[in-house]
Amino acid sequence: MLAPVTSALMAGPPVGLCDSCRHQRVVRNTRGSIFSLCERSREDERYPRYPRLPVLSCPGYEPRAPGCEPEAGE
């Protein structure tokens, strides 16, 4: 079972696999919106920068190490 790791995203819509993927970066804008950025998109154009949520399957999914939070950025 994949448990959500990001408490900030738990308040919003579920993001599926991204919640526990090592390639996720949480992005917040100045108006308080929160987005799930796929870092794989920087090197591989097959992955959307901001995937449509919830992500239920992804060939590039890699589980995040236990206890690690996604990188936060703006």
Secondary structure, DSSP 8 states (H G I E B T S, - for coil): ------HHHHTS---BGGGGBTTEEEEE-TTS-EEEEEGGGGT-TTS-SS--SSB---TT--B--TT---EEE-
